[in-house]
Structures are given as C-alpha cells and as structure tokens.
Amino acid sequence: MKTLQVHDAVDRVVVELDRPAVRNAIDDVMAGELHEVCDALERDPRVLIITGSSSEERGVFAAGADIRTLLDRGRREALMGFNARLFGRIAALPAPVVAAVDGWAIGGGAELAYAADFRLASTRAVFGNPEVGLGILAAAGATWRLVELVGESMAKEVLMAGRRLTAAEALDRGLVISVHEPDDLLPAAQALADRIAEQDPLAVQLTKRVMRAPREAHPLVDDLAQAVLFETDERRSRMTAFLEKRKA
C-alpha cells in the first residue's frame, strides 16, 4: 500500500498510517486503503490496532484530513461524507479496534481515534478538532462520538472553542484508557490485544454489537446474543475448564 504499513498476525492486524511528510493527513488514497483493510477484517475478524508512523521526534498519529483535498470539495462531496462513512465502518468492525495515539491526533485524525473501541495515548499525545477555525465542522463523528466519550461540556469546548486535550486531560476525561511513554505505547496496545485474544472471539464480537445497540433494544438484544452463545461448544468448553480449575 502507498499510505499504510500493514502488519498481519493470526489474531490481529496492526496498521500504521504512513504519510509522515504531511503528518499522516488522511487523503483519498489513505481512505481507500483503509477501506481495503476493513474489507479484510469484515471477512476475517481480528483485532485492529491503528497507529501512526512518523519520522518526527514529536510523533504524529494523524493531523486530520488533507486540507488540499478539502479545498476543492463542494456541497456534493460534503453530502457524500467520505470520512464519516469510513470511520463508521471502522467503528462497526466485528472485532475490537484499538487506537494507539502518539503525538498529534487533530481534526479527522482525532475523529479516527474516536471511532476506535479503545484509545491508548503516549505522554505527548494531543487531541483536537480545529475545523470551525477553517470554516467547516467536525463532520466525521466528533459531534456525537466525542460527546459520548467526554461529556457535552468538554466536547463543546473542543469542537467550538478550539480546546486541545493533552494526554493527561484525555485520561482524566476517559477519552483514553491509559498513557505511556512513546516507546511503550505500541507494546501496551499489543498487550491489550493479547488480553482480548484470550477471550472467546464470538463472545467479544457479540458484546461489541450489543453495546452498540440503541437503549430501547435492550434487554432483548442481550437475551438473543446470550442465547446464541449458550449453544456454542466454546462456551461449554470454557465453563468446564473454569470449573475444573476451581476444583484443582
């Protein structure tokens, strides 16, 4: 691929955003390649770890959409919601998605991180959505995902007043689950993927789907998903092993 470095493993895929010359700005080529990754993970569900490769000491996750691309877009392109559909697809992947954010996660880069199930940050991570300063809005999920993640008041300050969140602030508000030194960030994401891999894959996937269901769908969707899991050989095997371990 031209804009991504993709590392496949049996139970996970690590994707490095790789346009360091433009701070990993998300252009049409990168978006297309991320769709290709989604194609593969929808067919063969595995944990996805997204991070940014960078030649800069400061570190970059993704510095938003490529402004040169946005400059030539009009109403028709806006209504097509290129990044919104991409990030929605990433969020809806069957297996969990982990964003390992080192350095800048700005604009569309921040919205990509918001679409993940888990966010880990380096000590030098910065999250922000400066779109209104460019005469547009954060239209790829931030207006509702960020509200769910950090609360309405903080989201409004980020989205309408240009506030940027440091790693410590992101941890305090629950936007990220942990903060690490830059060299420890990807190993921490891998360790999280290891813990996920220890669980029953189908139970993890159904839990993710049930958690995304609207409030009014519960408890019916919980009961239906549980009914599916109760009929699996994996459930019986895991419960039997647990009981035998307790007796030992």
MILO-143434 format. One record per residue (C-alpha): residue in one letter; x, y, z negated. Coordinates in steps of 0.02 Angstrom, whole numbers, padded with zeros to 5 digits, always signed. Layout:
N
aXYZ ...
! end
This chain:
248
m+00000+00000+00000 k+00054+00179+00031 t-00004+00262-00131 l-00014+00120-00257 q+00103-00007-00331 v+00001-00163-00368 h+00066-00300-00483 d-00040-00459-00487 a-00044-00585-00627 v-00158-00731-00667 d-00268-00635-00789 r-00234-00452-00746 v-00186-00327-00614 v-00076-00176-00651 v-00098-00030-00531 e+00024+00115-00532 l-00033+00274-00447 d+00118+00316-00340 r+00120+00490-00263 p+00247+00571-00379 a+00287+00713-00259 v+00110+00780-00284 r+00088+00720-00464 n-00012+00568-00408 a-00151+00677-00339 i-00295+00570-00278 d-00319+00590-00090 d-00424+00491+00034 v-00287+00363+00061 m-00268+00327-00125 a-00456+00319-00145 g-00467+00193-00004 e-00330+00087-00080 l-00416+00091-00250 h-00573+00028-00163 e-00469-00116-00096 v-00415-00157-00273 c-00599-00155-00325 d-00641-00273-00183 a-00516-00399-00251 l-00570-00381-00433 e-00754-00398-00393 r-00715-00564-00307 d-00590-00622-00439 p-00625-00532-00605 r-00469-00489-00705 v-00419-00351-00823 l-00363-00195-00730 i-00227-00084-00803 i-00210+00085-00718 t-00058+00193-00750 g+00043+00324-00658 s+00218+00306-00589 s+00321+00464-00593 s+00497+00522-00562 e+00472+00669-00679 e+00531+00669-00858 r+00365+00746-00910 g+00263+00599-00846 v+00104+00604-00742 f-00050+00495-00741 a-00142+00590-00606 a-00155+00776-00577 g-00328+00774-00505 a-00392+00768-00328 d-00281+00834-00191 i-00330+01018-00176 r-00276+01020+00006 t-00406+00886+00039 l-00541+00977-00059 l-00510+01142+00027 d-00580+01080+00192 r-00732+00994+00119 g-00907+01067+00126 r-01083+01029+00068 r-01095+00867+00167 e-00936+00796+00089 a-00988+00853-00085 l-01154+00761-00069 m-01060+00602-00022 g-00975+00602-00193 f-00816+00513-00140 n-00730+00507-00309 a-00890+00487-00407 r-00930+00328-00313 l-00753+00263-00329 f-00743+00295-00516 g-00917+00221-00539 r-00858+00065-00450 i-00704+00054-00561 a-00810+00077-00717 a-00927-00062-00659 l-00791-00190-00625 p-00837-00357-00708 a-00683-00365-00821 p-00619-00226-00934 v-00520-00079-00865 v-00375-00004-00964 a-00303+00168-00925 a-00125+00193-00989 v-00106+00382-00982 d+00069+00456-00986 g+00079+00643-00959 w-00048+00743-00861 a-00224+00674-00831 i-00304+00825-00753 g-00464+00851-00652 g-00502+00694-00553 g-00359+00607-00643 a-00446+00637-00809 e-00610+00576-00735 l-00524+00417-00677 a-00465+00389-00855 y-00640+00425-00924 a-00707+00284-00812 a-00598+00154-00900 d-00661+00046-01043 f-00504+00082-01145 r-00384+00228-01141 l-00210+00224-01217 a-00102+00380-01215 s+00080+00423-01230 t+00132+00559-01351 r+00149+00678-01204 a-00023+00644-01127 v-00136+00792-01088 f-00318+00780-01033 g-00408+00924-00948 n-00538+00974-00820 p-00496+01143-00742 e-00620+01128-00598 v-00726+01280-00644 g-00570+01387-00627 l-00562+01331-00445 g-00744+01372-00412 i-00810+01194-00423 l-00864+01075-00561 a-00802+00909-00625 a-00922+00805-00522 a-00844+00632-00532 g-00914+00582-00701 a-00844+00704-00828 t-01008+00798-00856 w-01083+00643-00935 r-00942+00521-00973 l-00842+00649-01071 v-00998+00697-01170 e-01021+00515-01219 l-00837+00498-01265 v-00801+00656-01366 g-00969+00736-01400 e-01062+00878-01318 s-00974+01025-01402 m-00798+00966-01361 a-00847+00915-01186 k-00918+01088-01153 e-00757+01169-01210 v-00655+01058-01094 l-00772+01073-00945 m-00823+01257-00959 a-00684+01343-01055 g-00530+01254-00988 r-00475+01173-01150 r-00345+01036-01133 l-00332+00895-01258 t-00165+00833-01320 a-00138+00650-01359 a-00164+00683-01545 e-00326+00777-01513 a-00386+00641-01394 l-00352+00510-01528 d-00442+00612-01660 r-00597+00629-01549 g-00598+00446-01498 l-00555+00479-01316 v-00405+00362-01332 i-00387+00211-01445 s-00201+00231-01480 v-00049+00341-01447 h+00126+00275-01409 e+00297+00335-01360 p+00310+00339-01169 d+00419+00184-01158 d+00298+00088-01269 l+00139+00137-01177 l+00132+00003-01042 p+00184-00136-01163 a+00042-00080-01277 a-00080-00089-01131 q-00013-00262-01089 a-00036-00315-01271 l-00217-00258-01263 a-00241-00358-01103 d-00164-00508-01194 r-00296-00493-01331 i-00435-00481-01203 a-00365-00632-01111 e-00381-00735-01271 q-00570-00713-01269 d-00697-00808-01164 p-00694-00716-00996 l-00881-00737-00964 a-00924-00676-01139 v-00815-00522-01112 q-00894-00486-00944 l-01072-00505-01008 t-01032-00398-01160 k-00971-00260-01045 r-01128-00271-00939 v-01244-00273-01089 m-01157-00122-01165 r-01186-00026-01003 a-01373-00064-01003 p-01492+00079-01046 r-01556+00088-01225 e-01732+00035-01177 a-01666-00128-01102 h-01611-00190-01273 p-01634-00314-01354 l-01699-00408-01201 v-01534-00399-01105 d-01440-00455-01261 d-01552-00607-01278 l-01538-00653-01094 a-01349-00638-01094 q-01338-00740-01254 a-01450-00874-01177 v-01329-00890-01031 l-01179-00905-01148 f-01263-01033-01260 e-01274-01152-01113 t-01088-01148-01068 d-00960-01283-01105 e-00837-01145-01153 r-00948-01087-01295 r-00963-01263-01366 s-00777-01294-01347 r-00728-01132-01434 m-00852-01156-01577 t-00797-01336-01603 a-00615-01284-01607 f-00656-01148-01734 l-00746-01270-01849 e-00606-01399-01837 k-00477-01267-01878 r-00576-01217-02034 k-00581-01397-02092 a-00393-01421-02067 
! end
